Amino acid sequence: MEQQTRKSRQDQALLEARRLRAGELFGLGWGPTAVARELGVSVSAANQWKRRWRTGGVKALRSSGPRGRTGRLTREQLREVEQELLRGPRAHGYATDLWTCPRVGAVIARRFGVQYSDCNVWKLLRKLGWSCQRPARRAKERDERAIGEWLARDWPRIKRGH
């Protein structure tokens, strides 16, 4: 989680550095097409930067901070969510060891009073590094001892073709 935040800050700094370089090039008389080619961006992006540079100078090309809505849970609360998930569904009163988006959403709602849709729970889980996994389906009547005996006694004979 912290690594992802650090990476987005680094990405933001790189993007800002590219815009500031564009500002320098505009100051040297370069046109948007040449700037776009030099910096590996679209001409429309270079045109937009040039308009911003013309109206507000280099200051207008600086980063305005992270984009998007701030999360409804703090970093510390997200760590707590992950700790709760690691305890497992049974620790939260569920009959099976399977986390589902509705279950995770219910845990978050009980613990923090914040409601998430299943879609947003899934996004939050991906942000935490969790992935979608399904348990292997096994019949309740499955008899492991009988299967082992069959594999030892009958399978070699069937495999040989006798």
Steps between C-alpha positions, in 0.01 A plus 500: 500500500771747602705392199208574267460848649872565463487385137210732417691790658804413288283479189346837584847652543612359163193640327556840660867496393390430142254793505765730646743393227230583246475847657876546458476398135206736438713775655772420246250546218415136430155423360259240638576244226875510568444486877265203458757314291782584745308392810312207349150638557206580277484833320169573674670459841779736391240752375319484833827552690589794276164667573553450873860625473388811307233593755678405824865442422698213647285511814198388294690185396572391857311211652181585686529188717341159478191471283174336587289467805669426831428157640235447763744293706835627624822308439488376858142381456600317180774324697240403757271367225785283375566371853132411535510318165807304609308380808266327256125492443434253783638752750222732382224246544482351151457125456766458230855623436400685185520879477248656263454867416171518695668344804798735485261795456304389807820478708601851389151634577497342848854605585510852351140592419586551132285344226665376179337344196630156402679661204682745727582225750666315212701812407606540863607133516709540184657812649597290802657241269231233541387297199191306401535134586243227511532192718520163331153346504492167673204275563402481867475121460859475373687216676874573484591155641297317235648717225854425625427126501357513148802693373737246656309182405296564184656795316835328416307203356271727293793709384687193373190394308437165664 
